[in-house]
Amino acid sequence: MIPFSPPRIDQRVIDEVTRALTSGWITTGPRTKLFEKQLTEYCGNKCTVAVNSWTAGMEVVLRWWGIGPGDEVIIPAITYCASANVVIHTGAKPVMVDINPDDFNVSVEAIRKAITPKTKVIMPVDIAGFPCDYDGIFALVNDPAIKSMFQGNSDYQKKLGRILVASDAAHSFGATYGGKRSGSIADISCFSFHAVKNLTTAEGGTMSINLPDTFDHEAIYKELCIKILHGQSKDALAKAQKGNWRYDVEEPGFKCNMTDIQAAIGLVELDRFQENMDRRKTICLAYNDGLKNESWAILPKLKDEKRETCYHLYQLRIAGASEPQRDAIMQAIFDQDVSVNVHFQPLPILTAYKKRGYKIEDYPESWNAYANEITLPVFFDLTDEQVQIVIQAVKTAVKTVLG
């Protein structure tokens, strides 16, 4: 079976993790701090706080920003459930909007129609690693009519004076938009370094902060580091200094710091990230080349005049296929020992959100994109021969089901 997306765990990673395990620091320590520094340098944002997951990072961001009951956060209807869950956890309301007809990114016009005085955050989702229309989104939040509608509650909200753009960049580490790397495009971006991501720390993520220069990013970094460690004023590394044991707890915080074991994997991954991304790009372009002449193949957007994906996922759509036919095609591919997936089921078809009153009928483009989408395997160790096997398996499966 050709797997879907196994991580690249080789001897170099094993050796670095072993060094971390025997170094005396396995929780947050020098490797985590170095990883944060290198991530900031790579992305070009102003400060980075490493955490144990995208989910924890984005929830901390929302709570730190003052999001709570009565507030609204705009998200696309097609995304992973974490995007909505973190909003619900704060007590705020996820306001779902539809996506563009020609890609999986959130529609700027749909965002515009959804904005109310309760809107505090827009959370664009860079699905598959292809950046959203950030120029369009920032034009919205800076529109005088929309700014005049904005009602800031917290000190940070009032200081910014507009809706916050907090990117769900779980897929888009390494992607570019207008010459900037993901992480330095939105006000705040949260990355995921889960096992299947194009940069992994096994589990992990970041809060990558890139607010206007009027904000004190050094102070924000310190504040967030306290918040992710139970509100404790010193972490283990700081307390280990001779005679520096005493600490305070400044608030009832969270517990979601990254460990040095995770950071050890991340440092290796970051050092060879371009090599990994180049291989993923080669695979995606090979899929394009192998499928471009098929009348049923709707190929994914990978690059335009402003944006380039980080080649995290390859989302193929089968023109004219219904959801049951798509499922049958997927089964026929599995039967040929090739693993495939779907990204994602729209949130309104899932029980947790149906119970909250969301209806898929309100999001036709999200349904259309989901119903005939199949995600093909993309990972560093996928060989050229295996890529051709995948292509042939897809062609055979489509012919079998659609004729």
Salt bridges, closest charged atoms under 4 A:
ASP10 OD2 - ARG8 NE 3.85
ASP10 OD2 - ARG272 NH1 2.81
GLU16 OE1 - ARG19 NH2 2.90
GLU16 OE2 - ARG31 NE 3.00
GLU36 OE1 - LYS33 NZ 3.96
GLU41 OE2 - LYS37 NZ 2.71
GLU59 OE2 - ARG63 NE 2.94
GLU59 OE1 - HIS89 ND1 3.18
ASP71 OD1 - LYS120 NZ 3.47
ASP102 OD2 - LYS301 NZ 3.18
ASP103 OD2 - LYS301 NZ 3.93
GLU109 OE1 - ARG112 NE 3.82
ASP135 OD2 - LYS306 NZ 2.72
ASP187 OD2 - ARG162 NH1 2.84
ASP213 OD1 - LYS46 NZ 2.84
GLU218 OE2 - LYS222 NZ 3.63
ASP235 OD2 - LYS33 NZ 3.92
GLU251 OE1 - LYS227 NZ 2.73
GLU269 OE2 - ARG272 NH2 3.72
ASP271 OD2 - ARG12 NH2 2.53
GLU275 OE1 - ARG8 NH1 3.47
ASP289 OD1 - LYS292 NZ 3.01
GLU294 OE2 - LYS395 NZ 3.75
ASP304 OD2 - ARG307 NH2 2.83
GLU308 OE2 - LYS281 NZ 3.19
ASP327 OD1 - ARG326 NE 2.81
ASP384 OD1 - ARG279 NH2 2.92
